[in-house]
């Protein structure tokens, strides 16, 4: 990658084709089967941060938050060829920057060793390992939409 550097930008709202290309690249087909819902999810996010090389979308992170007590890190995506190069870390840091004062920062992700290692390296703790196992997290997922 010569001539350009990877640029992390806040509140860059990518176009549909870019979003579909990125989400497809990481295999998140639950999002790409309903492009309108994906666009609505991005538009409704409190903060969207992108990584670009020139005009190419390389990664994205988004947060949903009330700005005071909770920030939910919803998506962190980096094109496979750039994973483990620091792009994901830069996206997470930039995405959560305005929410430093929020007491709760939450995310939901797959039970995959690389995911766990990535988030633990950023200071996150899996719920079952936090506070001597005294916390509980609950989720209700619908198969009818991505949001």
Steps between C-alpha positions, in 0.01 A plus 500: 500500500710786376401860444225496762472414864212340684280778638257453790205738472205560733146534370579379149178333385595266213272446203304175460739338251798566728318360802392187314854447373652530848239289679525236224880499528479394866217254440226685686223392264225554758553871434542486123178310432305811602686806370225741610526379860879529487478858375244581770727348767793712385284813476358441849837445664625761745851487358646337192875488446662378180845401384579595142794473267434771246136444406500130597304400810720265704318489831218636710395516864175637635357585840148544631488708819303732725824694545484484879476151646540243224681458169432188297775408255290342228726419206874483449596387149836496327565351159667161550824599328550779758403314815773484766656823365362739767207628295238339726664642812508849347133471403389391848701773673363769266144369518493501881696822553196725569361246747788487749270616781236235434503244781399207281662409173344185359536279196371165380719280283561141400674249725814487292853504649629780273202720591561441870873573468429820303255645750700391804806673352287817496411462869159335466392222736263220411189527720553162666853607602398839642433574867548142617218384273241720671379672182249358255432601143188411308422524134195432287583458133248509220574320177275738306731804498859610556421786738 
